[in-house]
């Protein structure tokens, strides 16, 4: 049914523009399998229809992915409704549930991180290389407006990237040049219903407030200024990536050392912003003005002294900087059971094997100085040599009450078969994929 809808006159313009954009994202494998992130809204519903028609013409397939965050009592019922509606259009969809404890603050950022993690993991486990998201021209206009208000420079004015390379797949945004009204009008003409996300009208959120006040029109979503900003961003990123490759030494404990002599004046602030976001597990870079102030301050900082930015401590050594997460910023304890895993502290992927020993009351929490004191006698001196105390204190450990059971980074465990692992894998990469102009 999806292909039949997309072949009618009302869809012809959308299909032509969609096909041209997807062509710009080539190459694809033979018989491409596309995943589509589905909210049930008009944008993702239209995207699923367009993607299905595009894939069928290339002997490919499409799978819709519906994330149930479990933040509202009716969320699962809504997810099942979206799944049934997609089935009525001849499209298959899977429901991915965000399980485990939910934070009490920063819920939108945590939900976004969890959503992308679930989507990426599904693509990885199912061998899908392309994940499509329904961000359209109105979303892009809002993004540019919000970033401009924060004075985020060329990076912000460039908006959302059309292509984002992840570890196991790539995120594509083929609707960035299409207005939301065009997508809704096409669905109305075809008689295809959609669900309105209640958060779109929730004035606690910035986008909702922006829409109520009169968001920029889709016609102005991608003006020449935004495209020029995208080109500037691409050039800046090339310089910063080269500087990071020269100057930054990464450590699997979640900190890094920066060689000041390998940085030039033009790239210091931007390079530090990338490192801080990576070490701190932040989804976004610090504001350029804040990073610039830090870069200037570091020139006058005496060896042994430290400054802070975005939850990170930047300590000056004679010819380098050591950047660690601030100890006070670590996540609260979170329970974990065999066969489960999650992104802890937005930086470490922690997991217990399904066949691991069950430990009643087991929790993941930062090692801290008290935990380090408890296990210090069982650790070799070479394991701790050169590692900042703040980095050691921030390592994820498996606790039961006041007992430290396991510290994977230090190869410590109180008994065999605990099956607890922790890998430093922050949600933002240090060397993110190059920005792509829509």
N, C-alpha and C positions, 0 to 999 in steps of 0.2 A: 504493500500500500504506500510505503514511503516513496518508492520510485515513481509511482503513479502520480502522487501529489507534486513531486518535484518536476514533472514533465508538463504540467499545465501552464497556461500562459502567465498566470499570476506569479508563478515561481521562476519563470524563465530568466528574469533579470538577476534574481538572487543566485540562481544556479550558475549563471555565467560569471558573476563576480566571485563566487565561492570557488569555482573551478580554476579561475585565473590565480587566485591567492594560493590554493593548494599546489598549483603548478610551480609557484615561486619557492615552495618549501621542498621541492624534489631534491634528491631522488627517493624513491620508495622501493621496497622489495616487491617481488612478484606476488600478486594476490594479497595486498596489504591488509593487515588487521588493525583497525582503528578503535581506540577506546574513546568514549565521549563522557566527560564529567557532566552528570545530569542533576539539576536541582528540581526539575519539574516546571521551572519558569519558562516564559516564552522564548528567551534567548537559547537556552540549552535544548529545548524541544525542537525548535527550528533547526538548530545545529545538527541534532541527531538525524533529522530527515534529510538534510543536505548531504551529510557525511555518508549516510546509508546509500543514497543514490550514486554518489561519487565512487564509493567502494565497489558497488555492484558492477559498475561499468568497467572495473579493473579486476573483476573476479575476486574481490576482497570481501571482508566482513566488518561489521561494526558491533561493538558491545557497549551498552550504556552502563555507567557506573554511578550508582546512587549512594551517597554517603549519609548514613543516619547518625547524627552526632549524639542523639539521646539526650538533648538538652531540654526538650519539651515532651510532655506526656503523649502528645499526638504525633510525634515525629515518625515513629515506626509505621503507623497507619498511613501517613502521608507518603512515606517511601514506597509502601506496597501499592498505593494508588498510582503513583508515577510508574511503577513497574508494570501494572496492568494496562495503563494507557499506552505505554510503549509497545507492549505485546499486541495491542489492537492495531498498531501501525506496522506490525510485522517486524518489530525490533526487539532483540533480547536485551535484558538489563539485569545486573547483579546489584544486590544491596550490600554495602560494606558498613559494618557497625564500629563506631568508636567506643571501645570498651575500656574499663578501668576507671580510676579516679579522675575527676574533673577539677580543674583549678577554680578557686573562688574569685581570683582577680585575673585581668588580662585574658578573659574568656575568648574574645574574638580572635586574638593572635594565636592562642593555643588551639582553637578549633580549626583555624586555617592551616596551622602546621600539621595537625592530626589528619585533616582532609587530604592534604597533598601527600602525606606519608602513606595513607591507606591506598590512594590512587596509584602512587608510584610502586608500592609493594605488589599490588595486584598485577600491574603491567609487567613487573619483573618476573613474578611467578608464572605468568601465562605467556611470556615471550612476546608481549606487545610493545612495539617500538614507538608508537605515536599516540599521545594523549591529547585530545582536543578539548579546549575550554571555550565557553560561550561569551567571553567578554566582547562587547561590541563598542561602537563609536561613542555612545553616551557614557559608558563606563570609562573609556579612555579620556573623554573630556573631563569627567569628574576627577579622575586620578591626577590629570595635569593641573586642574584647579587647586586641589588639595595640596599637591606638592609645591605649587607656586606660592601658596600661602605660607608654607614652611620655609620658603627661600632655599629650596633644595637644588638650585642651579640647573645646569644643562641636563644632569641625570634625571632630575624630576620632571623638567619640561619635556623630555623625550617620551614620557609616558611609559606604558607597559611594553615590554619587548614582544615582538610577534612570534619569536621562537626562543625557547629556553631549553638548553641541553641539560638533562639530568643524568644521573649515573647509569640508569638502565633504560631510559626512554627519553623522548623529548616532548615538551609541552608546546602545542601549537595553538595560536589564537587567530583563526581564519576569518573572524567576523569584525575585526577591529575597525575596518573602514565602512561597516554597514550600520545604519541607524537602528536603534531598538524599535522605533515605530514601524519600520519596514518589515521587521521580523514578526511583530504582532499583527500587522495588517495581513500578512500572508497566511498566518495561522487562522485568523478570523475568516478569511475567504474560503479556506479549506475546511472550516468547521472543526479545527483541532483545539481542544481545551488545554489550559495550562494552570499551574498553581502559582499564586502570588505569595512570595516569601514574606511573612509578617515582619521580619527584621528590616525590610525595605521602608517600612513606615515607622520604625522605632526610633524616636528622636534621641535616644541615648547614643546612637551611632552617627558618625560624622557624615557618611554618605546620605543618610536619611535627612539630616538637617540641611545638607546642601541641596537636595532635590526639592525640599519644601520651600527653600528660599529662592528657587529658580535656577536649576542646574544649567550649565552651558548647553546650547542646542547641539544636536548631532552634526549639524552642518559645519560647526566650528570645532569639531572634535579633533581633527587632524590638520590644522592650518600649517602654512609653510613654516611658521616659527617652530612648531613642534617637530616637523621633519628636519629642519636645520639643527635643532637641538639634538636630534637623534644622531646625526652625522658627527656633531661635535663630541657626543658621548662615545661613539665608536672610536674616535681618534684618541680621546683621553684614556679609554679603557686599554687600548693597545700599549700606551706608555706605562700605565700603572701595572699591567700584567708583567711587562718586562722588568719593572722595578721590583715587584714582589718575587719574581723568579731569582733575581740577583741577591736580594737582601734578606729574605725571610727564611729562617730555619725552624721547621715545625717539629713538635714533640707529641707523641701519642697520648701523653698525659693531659693534653688540652691546653698547652701554653706554647708560646713561641719566642724566639729571640730575633731581633731585627738589627742588622748591621747598618749603622748610620752612615758609614762611609760609602755604602753602595746605593744610597738614595740621593737624588738631586732635589734642589729646592722646590721645583715645580710639582714633583710627585709625592713628596713626603706626607702631606696632609691626607691625600687620597689613599695612599698605600696604608697609612695607619688606620684610616676608617675601615678598610676592608679587613685588616687584621683584627681590629676590635670587634667587628660584627661576627667574625668567625670564632674568635676565642669566647666571646660572650654569648654565642648562640642566638644572636638577634636576627630576625628575618630581614631587617632593613639596615642600611648604613646609617651612621650618625649624620646629623645635618652638616653640610659642608662648612658652615661658619664655625661650628663647635670643633670640628676636626682641624680647621685652620688655626684656631686659637691654641689647640693642643700642640700642633706642630711648632708654632712660634714659642710657646712656653718651654718646650723641651730643650730649645737652644740655650736657655739660661738655667736649666735644671742641673744641680750639682750631682755627681755620682752618688748613688745610694738613696737619693730622694725620688719621690714618686708623684705622679698626677693620676687623675681618674677621668674616664670617659665612658659613658654608656654601660656602666656596670663592670668595667675592667680597670685594673690597676696597671699603669705603665711606669715601670721603674727604670731609672737611668743607671747604666753602668758606664765604664770609661768610654767605650766606643760603640756601645750597643744599647738596645732597649729590651727589657723582658716584660712581656705582656701576659697577665694572668687574669682570671675571673676574680672579682672581689669576693672575699669569703662570705660577706653578709648577703650575697645575692643568690645563694644556692637554693634549689628547690626543697620543699618540705619532704619528710619521709613518705614513701608510697609503698603500699603492700604489693607483693609479687608472689605468684604461684607457679608451680611447674607447668610448662607448656605455654607460658605467656611472655610477652615482651612489650616494651614501649620506649619512647624517647624521653629519657629522664633529664631534667634540667635543661631541656631543649638542646642538649649537646651530646649526650651519651646514649647509644642504643643498648639497653640492658635486656637480658633475656635469661630465662631458666628453661633448660631442656625438659621435654615432656617426661623423660624417664629419670629426672633428677629426684633426689630425696626430698620429700615434702617436709617443710619446716614450719610449724605453727608459729604465726606471728612474724614471719620473715618480712623485712621491709628494706627498701633501697633508700639510702640516705648518704649524705656527704660523710666522708671519713672523719673530717675534723681533727683538731689537735688531740682531743681525748681518745679518739679511735686509734690514731697513730701511736700514742703513748702505750695503748693496750697491746699493740702487736709489734712494737719496735724491736724487741729482743729476738723476734723470729725472722727479722728481715736482714739481708746483707747490706753492708755499708755502701756497696757499689750501686744498689738499687736506688738509693736516695741521693747520691752524690750529684751535685749541680742542679738538683730540682728545687725550685722555690717552695717554701713551706706553704704558701697560699695554694699552689697547684696540687701539692700532696693532700692538703686539707679538703680540696674540692673533688677528689676522686670519688666515684660512686662505690659504695661498699654494701654488702649484704649484712644486715643487723638483725638480731633477735633480742629485744630489750636493750641491755647495755653490753651485749656480747657481739663482737665483730666476727662474723662467720667467714666472709670471703672478700678479698680485694683483688679483682682480676688483674688490674694494671701492675700490681706488685707480686703477682703469682703467689698470693697467700690465700689459704683456706684452712679452716680449723679441722675439717675432716673431709674425706673423699666423697665423691658422688653428689656434691652440691649442685653441679651443673649450672653455675651462675657465671655469665659473661657480660662484659661491658666494653664497648668499642666507641672511641671518640668519633662521632659522626654528626656534627652540628647540622642544623637544618639549612644553613647558608654555607656554600662552599667558599673557600678562600679565593680560588680562581674560577669565578662563575663564567658561564658561557657568554660569548660576545653579544652585545645588544643588537637586535635585529629591528630595523625600521619597517613598519607595516606598509 
